Amino acid sequence: MQFSEVSKKFMEMETTTKRLELTSILGSLLDGAGDDLKELVYLIQGKLAPDYEGIEFGISGKLIVKSLANASGQTEEEVNKLFSKNGDLGTTAAELRENIRQAPLVSEDLTLHYVYTKLLDLANSSGPGSVKGKMDIYSDLFMNSKPDDIKYITRIIMGKLRLGVADSTILDSLVSAFSEKKYAEIIDTAYNFHPDIGLIATLLEKRDIKTIENIGPEPLVPFKVMLAERLKSIDDIREKMNHMVAYEYKYDGLRTELHKKGDKIKIFSRGLEETTDNFPDIVSNFKKNYNFDSIIIDGESVPYNPETGELFPFQMVSKRRGRKYGLDEKSLEIPLVMFIFDILELNGKSLVNTPYQERRKILEENFKDNEYFRLATRLVSDDSEEINKFFEKSIEDGCEGVVAKNTSSESVYRAGARGWLWIKFKRDYQKELADSMDLVVIGAFNGHGRRAGAYGALLMASYNEETQEYESFTKLGTGFSDEVLFSLPKMFSELKEDHKPAMVNSKMIPDVWFYPQIVMEIQGAEITVSPIHTCAYSKIEKDSGLALRFPRLVKIRDDKKAEDATTTNEIIELYKMQKKTK
């Protein structure tokens, strides 16, 4: 496949504002990929491999500028001036290539495979001389590209491709191109346990549904964690689960999946990011205390005071994320305990289809509470008074509330799914509006007065899993500290779009559109019917959506991806719960 064909489709995807047109373009691109399909789907994601493999390009914007200057004959100052004018290195590279009269060094167009291989060489270049090596590879791609080719190659390298297609959209297109809709759920489940879109694409191209159907948890490969629904009261939970319920503390920490295979131990976040290096204490303590051939456990890492046993809030452990230095000191300053609440694999055997009660028993047989690892505190009861006392005790012990878990024979582990097998219940749910929401920023309104030069409000959206769109839900203008407020323009500077992104559904027009990427936790007073917002449009009332009144910022959720945001269906359920209470 010629890379110019890819560039052409990327251009079409980038410029369309219509969701159906976007998926149609993507489908036609995948249809024509042939043997290049696996490499193509990675590049559509702006990657060379799944996230958990940790392949990074390792080349800075400054080095790209230097490479462009060398290849184009311009000075670095001239390249930087052009970059400042258009704000995008990809566009800068395309303009510089356009102005070079020299013909490409090869007589034929770049192939997709050639580009992919060169990018992989660039990413793998390390050690002495690697800087020059990376520059030489980029210069080679620059000289052998057409302007549009180098624009998208540069954006891929800089992590700024942003075509507006989520992984779920790519999966849907792969199903349409190479399979049947009746297998969609099987394919989705396989991807949730093994989130490697290149692997799934390769198997689908071969029509190997049997292998896809057998994909399950694999040690050292992250999975999408199981999620919980929510209800308004303990009695509602008991009724929903047909009185077959166990209750566990809901801890306020970092969702942690720990994998071991042989001598290797890896830790992943709920966003599938490998965080092993951020938690050396968890790794070393696991090695000291346990000996399994292989295991996968799901839990929550919570900071605590070792002298009193007091649990600290999420903000304390979040200081560990992304740190490269001083981790030993931080481990002593903020020690962690991992509360384990599920097990997916043990010594080569998958346990995801084993009922919850049996999985818990396996945990109890293999883990005894110590300073570093404990099983989630649990109660199995159908006595309303006893359950409420357990709930109050969870709050007293520094938790957010409880998670109710179905104890029937159907209580399997459903990776990436939010369903009624797990239901969370927090103290917030006793208020008029239950719980906070994780919403995605899709735009901003310019500030005035004291906020001049910053943003006065952000346009927030929910995520519609069915349409794969971000639907406007509220304007957020309160809850910001001055430090956060005046940092917003810089935070969103590289996410600005000159038109409404195709995956955004909004009747409200902000002063600035953003590519949906940043998630914020929001608390509000009430969900109301709204004619100007598109969340759940015409689902509750004709020609109206839902909106959040009096929203305020709780915190920025840098541990969540846009696709992990509160869904439109969840907001519909919250609205119904609120209405029922009234």
C-alpha positions as CSV (number, residue, x, y, z in Angstrom):
1,M,0.0,0.0,0.0
2,Q,1.4,3.4,-0.9
3,F,1.7,5.8,2.0
4,S,0.2,8.6,-0.2
5,E,-3.1,6.6,-0.2
6,V,-2.9,6.7,3.6
7,S,-2.1,10.4,3.7
8,K,-5.1,11.2,1.4
9,K,-7.5,9.3,3.7
10,F,-6.0,10.9,6.8
11,M,-6.6,14.3,5.2
12,E,-10.2,13.4,4.5
13,M,-10.7,12.2,8.0
14,E,-9.1,15.3,9.5
15,T,-11.3,17.7,7.6
16,T,-14.7,16.1,7.9
17,T,-17.1,17.2,10.6
18,K,-19.6,14.4,9.9
19,R,-19.3,11.3,12.1
20,L,-20.8,8.9,9.5
21,E,-18.5,10.2,6.8
22,L,-15.5,9.7,9.1
23,T,-16.3,6.0,9.7
24,S,-16.9,5.5,6.0
25,I,-13.5,6.9,5.1
26,L,-11.9,4.7,7.8
27,G,-13.7,1.7,6.5
28,S,-12.5,2.2,2.9
29,L,-8.9,2.7,4.1
30,L,-9.0,-0.6,6.0
31,D,-10.6,-2.4,3.1
32,G,-7.6,-1.6,0.9
33,A,-4.8,-2.3,3.3
34,G,-4.1,-5.9,2.3
35,D,-1.0,-7.3,4.0
36,D,-0.3,-3.9,5.6
37,L,-3.4,-4.0,7.8
38,K,-1.6,-4.6,11.1
39,E,0.8,-1.8,10.6
40,L,-1.9,0.5,9.3
41,V,-4.2,0.1,12.4
42,Y,-1.2,1.0,14.6
43,L,-0.5,4.1,12.6
44,I,-4.2,5.1,12.7
45,Q,-3.8,5.0,16.5
46,G,-0.7,7.2,16.1
47,K,1.4,4.3,17.5
48,L,3.8,1.5,16.4
49,A,2.5,-1.1,18.9
50,P,0.1,-1.4,21.8
51,D,0.7,0.9,24.7
52,Y,1.9,-1.8,27.1
53,E,4.9,-2.5,24.9
54,G,6.2,0.9,25.8
55,I,7.6,1.8,22.4
56,E,8.3,5.6,22.2
57,F,9.8,7.6,19.5
58,G,12.1,9.4,21.8
59,I,12.6,12.5,19.6
60,S,11.7,16.0,20.7
61,G,10.2,18.9,18.9
62,K,13.5,20.7,19.0
63,L,15.2,17.8,17.3
64,I,12.5,17.7,14.6
65,V,13.1,21.4,14.0
66,K,16.9,20.8,13.7
67,S,16.3,17.9,11.3
68,L,13.9,20.0,9.2
69,A,16.5,22.8,9.1
70,N,19.2,20.4,7.9
71,A,17.0,18.7,5.3
72,S,15.4,21.9,3.9
73,G,18.5,24.1,3.9
74,Q,16.7,26.6,6.2
75,T,18.1,27.9,9.4
76,E,16.6,26.7,12.7
77,E,15.4,30.2,13.3
78,E,13.5,30.2,10.0
79,V,12.0,26.8,10.8
80,N,10.9,28.0,14.3
81,K,9.4,31.1,12.8
82,L,7.3,29.0,10.4
83,F,6.4,26.7,13.3
84,S,5.3,29.7,15.5
85,K,3.1,30.9,12.6
86,N,1.1,27.7,12.1
87,G,1.5,26.0,15.5
88,D,1.9,22.5,14.1
89,L,5.2,20.8,13.3
90,G,3.4,18.6,10.8
91,T,2.2,21.5,8.8
92,T,5.6,23.1,9.1
93,A,7.3,20.0,7.6
94,A,4.7,19.9,4.8
95,E,5.3,23.6,3.8
96,L,9.1,23.1,3.9
97,R,8.8,20.0,1.7
98,E,6.6,21.8,-0.7
99,N,9.2,24.5,-1.3
100,I,12.0,22.1,-2.0
101,R,12.5,21.6,-5.7
102,Q,14.6,18.5,-5.3
103,A,12.8,15.3,-6.4
104,P,12.4,12.5,-3.9
105,L,15.4,10.2,-3.6
106,V,13.4,7.2,-4.7
107,S,11.5,7.1,-8.0
108,E,8.4,5.5,-6.5
109,D,6.1,6.7,-3.7
110,L,6.8,5.6,-0.1
111,T,5.0,2.5,0.9
112,L,3.2,2.2,4.2
113,H,5.5,-0.7,5.2
114,Y,8.6,1.4,4.5
115,V,7.3,4.3,6.6
116,Y,6.4,1.9,9.5
117,T,9.7,0.2,9.4
118,K,11.6,3.5,9.4
119,L,9.6,4.8,12.3
120,L,10.3,1.6,14.2
121,D,14.0,2.0,13.5
122,L,13.7,5.6,14.8
123,A,12.0,4.5,18.0
124,N,14.5,1.7,18.6
125,S,17.6,3.9,18.0
126,S,19.4,4.2,21.3
127,G,22.8,4.6,22.8
128,P,25.8,6.6,21.6
129,G,25.0,8.2,18.2
130,S,21.3,7.7,18.6
131,V,20.5,11.4,18.2
132,K,22.2,11.6,14.9
133,G,20.6,8.3,13.9
134,K,17.1,9.5,14.7
135,M,17.8,12.7,12.7
136,D,19.1,10.8,9.7
137,I,16.0,8.5,9.7
138,Y,13.6,11.5,9.9
139,S,15.6,13.4,7.2
140,D,15.3,10.3,5.0
141,L,11.5,10.2,5.4
142,F,11.3,14.0,4.8
143,M,13.2,13.8,1.5
144,N,11.3,10.8,0.2
145,S,7.9,12.1,1.2
146,K,5.3,14.3,-0.5
147,P,4.2,17.2,1.6
148,D,1.1,15.5,2.9
149,D,3.1,12.4,3.7
150,I,5.6,14.1,5.9
151,K,2.8,16.1,7.6
152,Y,1.2,13.0,9.0
153,I,4.5,11.2,9.6
154,T,5.6,14.1,11.7
155,R,2.3,14.2,13.6
156,I,2.6,10.5,14.4
157,I,6.1,11.0,15.7
158,M,5.0,13.9,17.9
159,G,1.9,12.0,19.2
160,K,-0.5,14.5,17.6
161,L,-2.2,12.6,14.8
162,R,-5.7,13.1,16.3
163,L,-7.9,11.7,13.5
164,G,-11.0,11.6,15.7
165,V,-11.3,7.8,15.7
166,A,-11.3,5.9,19.0
167,D,-10.2,2.3,19.4
168,S,-13.8,1.3,19.5
169,T,-14.4,3.0,16.1
170,I,-11.5,1.1,14.6
171,L,-12.8,-2.2,16.0
172,D,-16.3,-1.5,14.6
173,S,-14.8,-0.8,11.2
174,L,-12.7,-4.0,11.3
175,V,-15.8,-6.0,12.1
176,S,-17.7,-4.4,9.2
177,A,-14.7,-5.1,6.8
178,F,-13.7,-8.6,7.9
179,S,-16.4,-10.2,10.0
180,E,-20.1,-10.2,10.9
181,K,-22.0,-8.1,13.5
182,K,-23.0,-11.3,15.4
183,Y,-19.3,-11.6,16.4
184,A,-19.0,-8.0,17.6
185,E,-19.4,-8.8,21.3
186,I,-16.8,-11.7,21.1
187,I,-14.4,-9.4,19.4
188,D,-14.9,-6.6,21.9
189,T,-14.4,-9.0,24.8
190,A,-11.2,-10.3,23.3
191,Y,-9.9,-6.7,22.8
192,N,-10.8,-5.9,26.4
193,F,-8.6,-8.8,27.7
194,H,-5.8,-8.3,25.1
195,P,-5.9,-4.6,24.0
196,D,-3.7,-5.1,20.9
197,I,-5.6,-3.8,17.9
198,G,-3.0,-5.1,15.5
199,L,-3.4,-8.6,16.8
200,I,-7.2,-8.4,16.5
201,A,-6.9,-7.0,13.0
202,T,-4.6,-9.8,11.9
203,L,-6.9,-12.5,13.2
204,L,-10.0,-10.8,11.7
205,E,-8.3,-10.6,8.3
206,K,-7.7,-14.4,8.5
207,R,-11.4,-14.8,9.6
208,D,-10.0,-16.7,12.7
209,I,-12.9,-16.1,15.0
210,K,-12.1,-19.3,17.0
211,T,-8.8,-17.9,18.2
212,I,-10.4,-14.5,19.0
213,E,-13.1,-16.3,21.0
214,N,-10.4,-18.0,23.1
215,I,-8.5,-14.8,24.0
216,G,-8.6,-14.3,27.7
217,P,-6.3,-12.8,30.4
218,E,-2.6,-13.1,29.8
219,P,0.0,-12.4,32.4
220,L,2.1,-9.2,31.6
221,V,-0.6,-8.0,29.1
222,P,-2.9,-5.4,30.7
223,F,-6.7,-5.8,30.5
224,K,-9.5,-3.3,30.7
225,V,-10.8,-3.4,34.3
226,M,-14.3,-4.3,35.2
227,L,-16.5,-1.3,36.2
228,A,-19.6,-0.8,38.4
229,E,-23.0,0.7,37.9
230,R,-24.6,2.7,40.7
231,L,-27.9,2.8,42.5
232,K,-29.5,5.1,45.0
233,S,-29.9,2.9,48.1
234,I,-28.9,-0.4,49.7
235,D,-32.4,-1.7,49.3
236,D,-32.4,-0.9,45.6
237,I,-29.1,-2.9,45.3
238,R,-30.5,-5.9,47.2
239,E,-33.6,-6.0,45.0
240,K,-31.5,-5.5,41.8
241,M,-29.2,-8.4,42.7
242,N,-32.1,-10.6,43.9
243,H,-30.6,-10.5,47.4
244,M,-27.5,-12.4,46.3
245,V,-24.9,-9.8,47.3
246,A,-21.5,-9.3,49.0
247,Y,-20.3,-5.9,49.9
248,E,-16.7,-4.7,49.8
249,Y,-15.1,-1.4,50.8
250,K,-14.7,1.1,47.9
251,Y,-11.1,2.4,48.4
252,D,-10.0,5.8,47.2
253,G,-6.7,5.1,45.5
254,L,-5.3,4.1,42.1
255,R,-6.8,1.1,40.4
256,T,-4.0,-1.4,40.1
257,E,-3.6,-4.6,38.1
258,L,-0.6,-6.6,39.1
259,H,0.8,-9.3,36.8
260,K,3.5,-11.9,37.4
261,K,4.9,-14.5,35.0
262,G,8.1,-16.3,35.9
263,D,10.5,-13.7,37.4
264,K,8.7,-10.7,35.8
265,I,6.3,-8.5,37.6
266,K,4.4,-5.7,35.9
267,I,1.9,-3.1,37.2
268,F,-0.7,-1.4,35.0
269,S,-3.1,1.4,35.6
270,R,-6.8,1.4,34.6
271,G,-5.7,3.3,31.5
272,L,-3.5,0.3,30.4
273,E,-0.4,2.4,31.1
274,E,2.5,0.4,32.6
275,T,3.4,2.0,36.0
276,T,5.8,-0.6,37.3
277,D,8.6,1.9,37.7
278,N,6.4,4.2,39.8
279,F,5.8,1.5,42.5
280,P,9.1,-0.3,43.3
281,D,7.8,-0.9,46.8
282,I,4.8,-2.9,45.6
283,V,7.0,-5.0,43.3
284,S,9.7,-5.7,45.9
285,N,7.2,-6.6,48.6
286,F,5.2,-8.9,46.3
287,K,8.5,-10.8,45.4
288,K,9.3,-11.1,49.2
289,N,5.9,-12.4,50.2
290,Y,4.5,-14.5,47.4
291,N,5.7,-17.2,44.9
292,F,3.4,-17.9,42.0
293,D,4.3,-19.2,38.5
294,S,1.9,-16.7,37.2
295,I,-0.9,-14.5,38.5
296,I,-3.1,-11.5,37.7
297,I,-4.8,-9.6,40.5
298,D,-7.1,-6.6,40.4
299,G,-7.1,-4.1,43.3
300,E,-6.6,-0.6,44.5
301,S,-3.3,0.9,45.8
302,V,-4.0,3.3,48.7
303,P,-1.6,5.5,50.6
304,Y,-1.6,5.1,54.4
305,N,0.0,6.0,57.6
306,P,1.9,2.9,58.8
307,E,1.9,4.2,62.4
308,T,-1.9,4.6,62.7
309,G,-3.2,2.6,59.8
310,E,-5.1,5.7,58.6
311,L,-5.9,5.7,54.9
312,F,-5.0,8.9,52.9
313,P,-7.0,10.2,49.9
314,F,-6.3,9.7,46.2
315,Q,-4.4,12.9,45.8
316,M,-1.6,11.5,47.9
317,V,-0.9,8.5,45.7
318,S,-1.3,10.4,42.5
319,K,1.9,12.2,43.3
320,R,3.7,8.9,42.5
321,R,2.4,8.8,38.9
322,G,4.9,9.8,36.2
323,R,7.8,10.3,38.6
324,K,11.2,9.3,37.4
325,Y,13.3,10.4,40.3
326,G,13.1,10.3,44.1
327,L,10.8,7.2,44.1
328,D,12.6,5.6,47.1
329,E,12.1,8.7,49.1
330,K,8.5,9.0,47.9
331,S,7.9,5.4,48.9
332,L,8.9,6.1,52.4
333,E,7.0,9.4,52.5
334,I,3.8,7.9,51.0
335,P,3.8,4.1,51.7
336,L,1.2,2.0,49.9
337,V,-1.0,-0.9,50.7
338,M,-2.6,-2.8,47.8
339,F,-6.2,-3.9,48.6
340,I,-6.9,-6.9,46.4
341,F,-10.5,-7.6,45.4
342,D,-10.2,-9.9,42.4
343,I,-8.1,-12.5,40.6
344,L,-8.2,-13.3,36.9
345,E,-5.4,-15.9,36.4
346,L,-3.5,-18.2,38.6
347,N,-0.6,-20.5,37.6
348,G,-1.7,-20.7,34.0
349,K,-5.4,-21.1,34.6
350,S,-7.9,-18.4,33.6
351,L,-10.5,-17.6,36.3
352,V,-12.6,-14.9,34.6
353,N,-15.5,-17.3,34.0
354,T,-15.3,-18.6,37.6
355,P,-18.1,-17.1,39.8
356,Y,-17.1,-14.3,42.1
357,Q,-17.6,-16.3,45.3
358,E,-15.1,-18.9,44.1
359,R,-12.6,-16.3,43.0
360,R,-12.8,-14.7,46.4
361,K,-12.2,-18.1,48.0
362,I,-9.1,-18.5,45.8
363,L,-7.8,-15.1,47.0
364,E,-8.4,-16.0,50.6
365,E,-6.5,-19.3,50.2
366,N,-3.5,-17.6,48.6
367,F,-3.3,-14.2,50.4
368,K,-3.0,-13.4,54.1
369,D,-3.2,-9.8,55.1
370,N,0.2,-8.1,55.8
371,E,1.6,-4.6,55.8
372,Y,1.6,-4.3,52.0
373,F,-1.2,-6.5,50.7
374,R,-4.7,-7.0,52.1
375,L,-7.9,-8.4,50.8
376,A,-10.7,-5.9,50.4
377,T,-12.8,-5.8,53.6
378,R,-16.0,-7.7,52.9
379,L,-19.4,-8.4,54.3
380,V,-21.8,-11.1,53.0
381,S,-25.2,-10.3,54.3
382,D,-28.9,-9.6,53.3
383,D,-29.7,-7.8,56.6
384,S,-30.4,-4.2,55.8
385,E,-29.3,-2.9,59.2
386,E,-26.1,-4.9,59.2
387,I,-25.2,-3.7,55.6
388,N,-25.8,0.0,56.5
389,K,-23.6,-0.3,59.6
390,F,-20.9,-1.9,57.3
391,F,-21.3,1.1,54.9
392,E,-20.9,3.6,57.8
393,K,-17.8,1.8,58.9
394,S,-16.3,2.0,55.4
395,I,-16.7,5.8,55.6
396,E,-15.2,5.9,59.1
397,D,-12.2,3.9,57.8
398,G,-11.5,6.4,55.1
399,C,-13.2,4.8,52.1
400,E,-15.7,6.3,49.6
401,G,-18.4,3.7,50.4
402,V,-19.0,0.1,49.2
403,V,-19.1,-1.9,46.0
404,A,-21.9,-4.5,46.0
405,K,-21.0,-7.7,44.1
406,N,-23.3,-10.3,42.7
407,T,-22.8,-13.7,44.3
408,S,-24.8,-15.8,41.9
409,S,-23.3,-18.4,39.5
410,E,-23.4,-15.7,36.7
411,S,-20.9,-13.4,38.4
412,V,-18.0,-13.7,36.0
413,Y,-15.3,-11.1,35.5
414,R,-16.3,-8.9,32.5
415,A,-13.3,-6.9,31.4
416,G,-14.0,-3.4,30.3
417,A,-17.7,-3.8,31.0
418,R,-19.9,-1.7,33.3
419,G,-22.9,-3.8,34.4
420,W,-25.1,-4.8,37.2
421,L,-22.8,-7.6,38.5
422,W,-21.0,-4.8,40.4
423,I,-22.9,-1.8,41.9
424,K,-21.2,1.0,43.7
425,F,-22.8,2.9,46.6
426,K,-21.2,6.1,48.0
427,R,-22.2,8.6,50.6
428,D,-22.7,11.2,47.8
429,Y,-25.6,9.0,46.6
430,Q,-27.7,10.1,49.6
431,K,-27.7,13.7,48.3
432,E,-30.2,14.9,45.7
433,L,-27.7,14.2,42.8
434,A,-25.8,11.0,43.1
435,D,-22.0,11.1,42.8
436,S,-19.6,13.1,40.7
437,M,-19.1,12.6,37.0
438,D,-16.0,12.3,34.8
439,L,-16.6,14.6,31.8
440,V,-14.5,15.4,28.8
441,V,-13.5,19.0,27.8
442,I,-14.6,19.7,24.2
443,G,-14.4,23.5,24.1
444,A,-13.9,26.8,25.9
445,F,-15.4,30.2,26.2
446,N,-13.1,33.2,26.5
447,G,-12.8,34.9,29.9
448,H,-13.6,38.5,30.7
449,G,-12.6,40.8,33.5
450,R,-10.3,39.0,36.0
451,R,-10.3,36.0,33.7
452,A,-9.3,38.0,30.6
453,G,-6.5,36.1,28.8
454,A,-7.8,32.8,30.3
455,Y,-10.9,30.8,29.7
456,G,-14.1,31.9,31.5
457,A,-15.8,28.5,31.2
458,L,-15.2,25.0,29.6
459,L,-17.7,23.1,27.6
460,M,-18.0,19.6,29.0
461,A,-19.4,16.4,27.5
462,S,-20.4,12.8,28.3
463,Y,-19.4,9.9,26.1
464,N,-22.0,8.0,24.1
465,E,-20.8,4.5,23.8
466,E,-23.4,3.6,21.1
467,T,-22.6,6.5,18.7
468,Q,-19.0,6.9,19.9
469,E,-19.6,10.7,20.2
470,Y,-19.0,13.2,22.9
471,E,-22.3,15.0,23.7
472,S,-22.4,18.4,25.4
473,F,-23.7,18.3,28.9
474,T,-22.7,21.5,30.8
475,K,-20.6,24.7,30.9
476,L,-18.0,24.5,33.7
477,G,-16.8,27.8,35.2
478,T,-16.4,27.3,39.0
479,G,-14.2,25.2,41.3
480,F,-10.9,26.3,39.7
481,S,-8.1,27.6,41.8
482,D,-6.3,30.5,40.3
483,E,-3.3,28.3,39.5
484,V,-5.4,25.8,37.5
485,L,-7.6,28.5,35.9
486,F,-4.7,30.5,34.4
487,S,-2.9,27.3,33.4
488,L,-5.8,26.2,31.2
489,P,-4.7,28.0,27.9
490,K,-1.4,26.3,28.1
491,M,-2.9,22.9,29.0
492,F,-5.2,23.0,26.0
493,S,-2.9,24.8,23.5
494,E,-2.0,21.7,21.6
495,L,-5.6,20.4,21.5
496,K,-7.2,23.4,19.7
497,E,-9.2,22.6,16.6
498,D,-10.2,25.1,13.9
499,H,-13.6,23.3,13.5
500,K,-15.9,21.1,15.6
501,P,-14.3,17.6,15.7
502,A,-16.3,14.9,14.0
503,M,-16.7,12.9,17.2
504,V,-18.2,15.9,19.0
505,N,-22.0,16.4,19.1
506,S,-22.8,19.9,20.3
507,K,-25.4,22.5,19.4
508,M,-23.6,25.0,21.6
509,I,-20.7,26.7,19.8
510,P,-17.7,27.6,22.1
511,D,-15.1,30.2,21.2
512,V,-12.5,27.5,20.9
513,W,-13.0,23.8,20.0
514,F,-10.7,21.2,21.6
515,Y,-9.9,17.6,20.6
516,P,-11.6,15.5,23.3
517,Q,-8.8,14.2,25.5
518,I,-8.7,15.8,28.9
519,V,-11.1,14.4,31.6
520,M,-12.3,16.3,34.7
521,E,-14.3,15.1,37.7
522,I,-17.3,17.4,38.1
523,Q,-19.9,17.7,40.9
524,G,-23.2,19.3,40.2
525,A,-26.5,20.1,41.9
526,E,-29.1,18.7,39.6
527,I,-29.6,17.1,36.1
528,T,-32.3,18.9,34.1
529,V,-33.8,18.7,30.7
530,S,-32.2,21.1,28.3
531,P,-33.0,22.2,24.7
532,I,-29.4,23.4,24.1
533,H,-27.4,20.3,25.2
534,T,-27.1,17.1,23.2
535,C,-26.5,14.6,26.0
536,A,-29.3,11.9,25.7
537,Y,-31.0,14.1,23.1
538,S,-34.6,13.1,22.6
539,K,-34.1,10.1,25.0
540,I,-36.0,11.8,27.9
541,E,-38.0,14.5,26.1
542,K,-38.3,15.2,22.4
543,D,-35.9,17.7,21.0
544,S,-34.2,18.1,24.3
545,G,-31.1,16.7,26.0
546,L,-29.9,16.7,29.6
547,A,-27.7,19.3,31.3
548,L,-25.9,19.6,34.7
549,R,-26.8,22.6,36.8
550,F,-24.3,24.4,39.0
551,P,-21.3,22.3,38.1
552,R,-18.0,22.7,39.9
553,L,-14.6,21.2,39.3
554,V,-13.5,18.5,41.8
555,K,-10.2,17.5,40.1
556,I,-8.5,16.8,36.8
557,R,-8.5,13.1,36.1
558,D,-5.1,12.5,34.4
559,D,-5.5,8.8,35.1
560,K,-8.5,8.5,32.7
561,K,-8.8,8.5,28.9
562,A,-11.6,10.3,27.2
563,E,-13.3,7.0,26.4
564,D,-13.4,6.2,30.1
565,A,-15.6,9.3,30.8
566,T,-19.1,9.0,32.3
567,T,-21.3,7.6,29.6
568,T,-24.6,9.1,28.4
569,N,-26.4,6.0,29.6
570,E,-25.0,6.5,33.1
571,I,-26.3,10.1,33.1
572,I,-29.7,8.9,32.0
573,E,-29.7,6.5,35.0
574,L,-28.6,9.3,37.3
575,Y,-31.4,11.5,36.1
576,K,-33.9,8.7,36.7
577,M,-32.5,8.1,40.2
578,Q,-32.8,11.8,40.9
579,K,-36.3,11.9,39.7
580,K,-37.3,8.9,41.7
581,T,-35.9,10.5,44.9
582,K,-37.9,13.7,44.2
